[in-house]
């Protein structure tokens, strides 16, 4: 799948899920091989990152966003600074 096709697939997947939270995503991606699935996930992650941090540019800003995301993961796992 070329870059344009993958971009369209990402947008179509977003539209599918926006239309219904219970959409049959598995059927939508069933025809993709592992390489294309990896590209799809990476593309969705890139869109999500741009959504939560639209100004992510440069290594310093990326490090700040990464630290914030790691802190969120730890907090959701119950391992915040007060956990013991």
Phi and psi in degrees as GROMACS dihedral restraints (atoms count N, CA, C in turn):
[ dihedral_restraints ]
;  ai    aj    ak    al  type     phi  dphi    fc
    3     4     5     6     1   -82.8    20    10
    4     5     6     7     1   174.4    20    10
    6     7     8     9     1   -60.1    20    10
    7     8     9    10     1   -43.2    20    10
    9    10    11    12     1   -65.2    20    10
   10    11    12    13     1   -41.3    20    10
   12    13    14    15     1   -63.9    20    10
   13    14    15    16     1   -39.9    20    10
   15    16    17    18     1   -66.8    20    10
   16    17    18    19     1   -41.5    20    10
   18    19    20    21     1   -60.3    20    10
   19    20    21    22     1   -41.6    20    10
   21    22    23    24     1   -65.5    20    10
   22    23    24    25     1   -39.6    20    10
   24    25    26    27     1   -64.8    20    10
   25    26    27    28     1   -40.3    20    10
   27    28    29    30     1   -62.4    20    10
   28    29    30    31     1   -47.5    20    10
   30    31    32    33     1   -63.2    20    10
   31    32    33    34     1   -40.8    20    10
   33    34    35    36     1   -64.3    20    10
   34    35    36    37     1   -39.0    20    10
   36    37    38    39     1   -64.9    20    10
   37    38    39    40     1   -42.4    20    10
   39    40    41    42     1   -60.8    20    10
   40    41    42    43     1   -42.9    20    10
   42    43    44    45     1   -63.6    20    10
   43    44    45    46     1   -40.5    20    10
   45    46    47    48     1   -60.5    20    10
   46    47    48    49     1   -47.1    20    10
   48    49    50    51     1   -71.5    20    10
   49    50    51    52     1   -34.6    20    10
   51    52    53    54     1   -63.8    20    10
   52    53    54    55     1   -34.3    20    10
   54    55    56    57     1   -70.2    20    10
   55    56    57    58     1   -37.4    20    10
   57    58    59    60     1  -156.6    20    10
   58    59    60    61     1   124.4    20    10
   60    61    62    63     1   -65.5    20    10
   61    62    63    64     1   -19.2    20    10
   63    64    65    66     1  -103.3    20    10
   64    65    66    67     1    20.6    20    10
   66    67    68    69     1   -59.9    20    10
   67    68    69    70     1   151.2    20    10
   69    70    71    72     1   -81.8    20    10
   70    71    72    73     1    78.2    20    10
   72    73    74    75     1   -65.7    20    10
   73    74    75    76     1   -36.9    20    10
   75    76    77    78     1   -57.4    20    10
   76    77    78    79     1   -44.0    20    10
   78    79    80    81     1   -65.0    20    10
   79    80    81    82     1   -32.0    20    10
   81    82    83    84     1   -70.7    20    10
   82    83    84    85     1   -31.5    20    10
   84    85    86    87     1  -106.6    20    10
   85    86    87    88     1     2.2    20    10
   87    88    89    90     1   -57.9    20    10
   88    89    90    91     1   -30.2    20    10
   90    91    92    93     1   -83.1    20    10
   91    92    93    94     1    -4.3    20    10
   93    94    95    96     1   -85.8    20    10
   94    95    96    97     1   139.5    20    10
   96    97    98    99     1   -80.8    20    10
   97    98    99   100     1   173.1    20    10
   99   100   101   102     1   -60.8    20    10
  100   101   102   103     1   -39.7    20    10
  102   103   104   105     1   -62.4    20    10
  103   104   105   106     1   -42.7    20    10
  105   106   107   108     1   -69.9    20    10
  106   107   108   109     1   -33.8    20    10
  108   109   110   111     1   -63.9    20    10
  109   110   111   112     1   -40.3    20    10
  111   112   113   114     1   -62.7    20    10
  112   113   114   115     1   -44.0    20    10
  114   115   116   117     1   -63.7    20    10
  115   116   117   118     1   -38.4    20    10
  117   118   119   120     1   -63.3    20    10
  118   119   120   121     1   -46.5    20    10
  120   121   122   123     1   -63.7    20    10
  121   122   123   124     1   -43.5    20    10
  123   124   125   126     1   -62.6    20    10
  124   125   126   127     1   -40.1    20    10
  126   127   128   129     1   -65.4    20    10
  127   128   129   130     1   -40.9    20    10
  129   130   131   132     1   -66.6    20    10
  130   131   132   133     1   -39.8    20    10
  132   133   134   135     1   -64.0    20    10
  133   134   135   136     1   -39.6    20    10
  135   136   137   138     1   -62.4    20    10
  136   137   138   139     1   -43.9    20    10
  138   139   140   141     1   -63.5    20    10
  139   140   141   142     1   -41.0    20    10
  141   142   143   144     1   -63.8    20    10
  142   143   144   145     1   -42.8    20    10
  144   145   146   147     1   -61.6    20    10
  145   146   147   148     1   -44.3    20    10
  147   148   149   150     1   -64.8    20    10
  148   149   150   151     1   -27.9    20    10
  150   151   152   153     1   -72.2    20    10
  151   152   153   154     1   -41.8    20    10
  153   154   155   156     1   -88.7    20    10
  154   155   156   157     1   -19.5    20    10
  156   157   158   159     1  -146.9    20    10
  157   158   159   160     1    74.7    20    10
  159   160   161   162     1   -63.0    20    10
  160   161   162   163     1   -19.6    20    10
  162   163   164   165     1   -98.4    20    10
  163   164   165   166     1    21.1    20    10
  165   166   167   168     1   -70.6    20    10
  166   167   168   169     1   106.7    20    10
  168   169   170   171     1  -149.3    20    10
  169   170   171   172     1   136.1    20    10
  171   172   173   174     1    85.4    20    10
  172   173   174   175     1   153.5    20    10
  174   175   176   177     1   -65.1    20    10
  175   176   177   178     1   -33.1    20    10
  177   178   179   180     1   -65.4    20    10
  178   179   180   181     1   -47.8    20    10
  180   181   182   183     1   -66.5    20    10
  181   182   183   184     1   -39.0    20    10
  183   184   185   186     1   -62.8    20    10
  184   185   186   187     1   -38.4    20    10
  186   187   188   189     1   -63.6    20    10
  187   188   189   190     1   -39.0    20    10
  189   190   191   192     1   -64.2    20    10
  190   191   192   193     1   -46.1    20    10
  192   193   194   195     1   -64.1    20    10
  193   194   195   196     1   -42.1    20    10
  195   196   197   198     1   -60.7    20    10
  196   197   198   199     1   -44.5    20    10
  198   199   200   201     1   -62.4    20    10
  199   200   201   202     1   -40.3    20    10
  201   202   203   204     1   -64.7    20    10
  202   203   204   205     1   -42.0    20    10
  204   205   206   207     1   -66.8    20    10
  205   206   207   208     1   -41.0    20    10
  207   208   209   210     1   -62.7    20    10
  208   209   210   211     1   -40.9    20    10
  210   211   212   213     1   -62.5    20    10
  211   212   213   214     1   -39.5    20    10
  213   214   215   216     1   -64.8    20    10
  214   215   216   217     1   -41.4    20    10
  216   217   218   219     1   -61.6    20    10
  217   218   219   220     1   -47.4    20    10
  219   220   221   222     1   -62.2    20    10
  220   221   222   223     1   -43.0    20    10
  222   223   224   225     1   -62.5    20    10
  223   224   225   226     1   -41.7    20    10
  225   226   227   228     1   -71.1    20    10
  226   227   228   229     1   -23.8    20    10
  228   229   230   231     1   -85.4    20    10
  229   230   231   232     1     0.4    20    10
  231   232   233   234     1    81.3    20    10
  232   233   234   235     1    17.7    20    10
  234   235   236   237     1  -110.6    20    10
  235   236   237   238     1    36.7    20    10
  237   238   239   240     1   -64.2    20    10
  238   239   240   241     1   178.2    20    10
  240   241   242   243     1   -60.0    20    10
  241   242   243   244     1   -25.5    20    10
  243   244   245   246     1   -92.2    20    10
  244   245   246   247     1    -2.6    20    10
  246   247   248   249     1   -74.1    20    10
  247   248   249   250     1   138.4    20    10
